[in-house]
């Protein structure tokens, strides 16, 4: 759902799953496209983007945090109930190091309202993700079937929806 869809649907609530910092969205003349280093459309643009900016960890983390803060502020200004989660905890793995070495990343990180996030419970086995755990780690570590490009299939989504339901209802109810 885009911001335009929120404008066209007063009273909506958002559940947003942030994906990988290495994935970027751009509006091209022929519409929106997602690019990343392992799957590219718009090959010439992708090649130049990754050559000059897109492969630095700082830029990837800065970009995703900037987008999170932007959407969070939009939802707050418009009084739209929202719940954020992550497909993968990649942008948290090095967060302390990046925050201590880059004031912009630290400032963005500090603007995020982490109470509006859902996290999957930490794994209990030595080889599982401790915390925070995103949807992808949770699905893989709970041995759900995967589809093309390692995307969890319907059973994982259905079970995750049941886990998320209480927190989402709490966020929506709080805003009424």
MOTAPE-V318945 format. One record per residue. N is the residue number from 1. PSI is psi in degrees with one decimal (999 if undefined). OMEGA is omega as a letter, one per 20 degrees, with the letter a starting at -180 (none if undefined). D_LAST is the distance of its C-alpha to the last C-alpha in Angstrom with 2 decimals. Layout:
N/PSI/OMEGA/D_LAST
N/PSI/OMEGA/D_LAST
This chain:
1/132.5/r/21.13
2/170.9/r/22.11
3/-37.3/r/20.42
4/-38.0/r/22.01
5/-35.4/r/20.29
6/-40.2/r/16.85
7/-33.7/a/18.15
8/-8.9/a/19.34
9/74.1/r/16.18
10/144.6/r/13.24
11/6.2/r/9.92
12/164.0/r/11.68
13/149.9/a/11.02
14/137.7/r/14.15
15/113.6/a/16.35
16/127.5/r/19.38
17/113.1/r/22.63
18/136.1/a/24.94
19/-135.8/a/28.53
20/139.6/r/31.79
21/-23.8/a/32.59
22/-5.1/a/35.84
23/127.1/a/34.09
24/144.7/r/33.63
25/134.0/r/32.28
26/146.9/r/34.23
27/108.8/r/34.22
28/173.8/r/37.81
29/-29.1/a/39.50
30/15.2/r/39.08
31/-176.4/a/35.36
32/143.6/r/33.30
33/145.6/r/35.14
34/133.1/r/34.59
35/149.7/r/37.55
36/173.5/a/38.53
37/-14.1/a/41.89
38/-6.8/r/42.47
39/111.8/a/41.35
40/140.8/r/41.91
41/169.1/r/41.80
42/64.0/a/43.32
43/-42.3/a/45.99
44/-44.9/r/47.57
45/-47.3/a/44.30
46/-45.0/a/43.26
47/-46.2/a/46.65
48/-40.2/r/46.50
49/-49.6/a/42.91
50/-26.3/r/43.69
51/-37.1/a/47.06
52/-23.1/a/45.75
53/-41.7/a/42.17
54/-8.0/a/40.31
55/9.4/r/42.04
56/133.1/a/41.42
57/-37.8/r/38.99
58/-48.1/a/37.93
59/-40.8/r/37.07
60/-48.0/a/35.20
61/-43.7/r/33.02
62/-45.3/a/32.59
63/-45.5/a/31.53
64/-39.2/r/28.88
65/-38.8/r/27.42
66/-42.7/r/27.45
67/-38.7/r/25.57
68/-48.4/a/22.91
69/-41.7/r/22.45
70/-50.5/a/22.48
71/-38.4/r/19.73
72/-47.7/a/17.59
73/-38.8/r/18.11
74/-47.8/a/17.44
75/-42.0/r/13.99
76/-45.4/a/13.27
77/-38.7/a/14.90
78/1.3/a/13.16
79/42.6/r/9.57
80/120.0/r/9.95
81/138.2/a/8.74
82/153.7/r/12.24
83/128.0/r/14.62
84/151.0/r/18.27
85/178.0/r/21.32
86/144.5/r/24.98
87/-29.8/a/27.63
88/144.9/a/30.23
89/17.4/a/30.44
90/-43.2/a/33.16
91/1.7/r/31.57
92/-20.0/a/31.30
93/-38.6/a/34.85
94/19.4/a/36.51
95/-42.0/a/33.66
96/-42.3/r/35.39
97/-49.2/a/38.62
98/-39.8/r/37.11
99/-37.8/a/34.99
100/-14.6/a/38.10
101/-1.4/a/40.15
102/111.3/a/37.89
103/-34.6/r/35.99
104/-43.2/r/33.92
105/-43.4/r/32.66
106/-43.6/r/31.98
107/-44.2/r/30.06
108/-45.9/a/27.84
109/-42.4/a/27.31
110/-16.2/r/26.27
111/-11.3/a/23.56
112/132.1/r/21.67
113/94.8/a/18.64
114/-10.8/r/19.98
115/-16.0/a/17.08
116/21.5/a/15.33
117/148.4/r/18.36
118/132.3/r/19.54
119/139.1/r/23.23
120/147.1/a/25.53
121/146.9/r/27.52
122/150.1/r/30.79
123/157.3/a/33.91
124/-13.1/a/36.33
125/157.0/a/39.58
126/-31.7/a/41.62
127/12.2/a/41.29
128/159.8/a/37.48
129/124.4/a/34.88
130/-71.5/r/34.00
131/150.5/i/30.70
132/153.5/a/28.64
133/129.6/r/29.03
134/176.7/a/27.71
135/-45.2/a/27.52
136/-48.5/r/31.11
137/-43.9/a/32.63
138/-46.2/a/30.84
139/-45.4/a/32.08
140/-47.4/a/35.60
141/-17.4/r/35.99
142/12.1/r/34.90
143/41.0/r/37.47
144/151.9/r/35.41
145/143.7/a/37.41
146/147.6/r/37.25
147/-156.7/r/37.81
148/142.9/r/39.29
149/26.6/r/39.02
150/22.8/a/37.71
151/126.9/r/34.33
152/141.8/a/32.91
153/-175.1/a/33.09
154/-40.7/a/30.77
155/-40.9/r/31.16
156/-42.3/r/29.84
157/-42.1/r/26.79
158/-46.7/r/26.12
159/-37.8/r/26.59
160/-39.1/r/24.50
161/-38.6/r/21.55
162/-37.7/r/21.82
163/-35.0/a/21.90
164/-24.6/a/18.90
165/-47.4/a/16.71
166/-46.0/a/15.63
167/-40.9/r/14.71
168/-45.4/r/12.87
169/-38.8/r/10.81
170/-44.6/a/10.22
171/-43.2/a/9.15
172/-44.5/a/6.73
173/-40.6/a/5.33
174/-31.5/a/5.64
175/-9.6/a/3.80
176/999/none/0.00
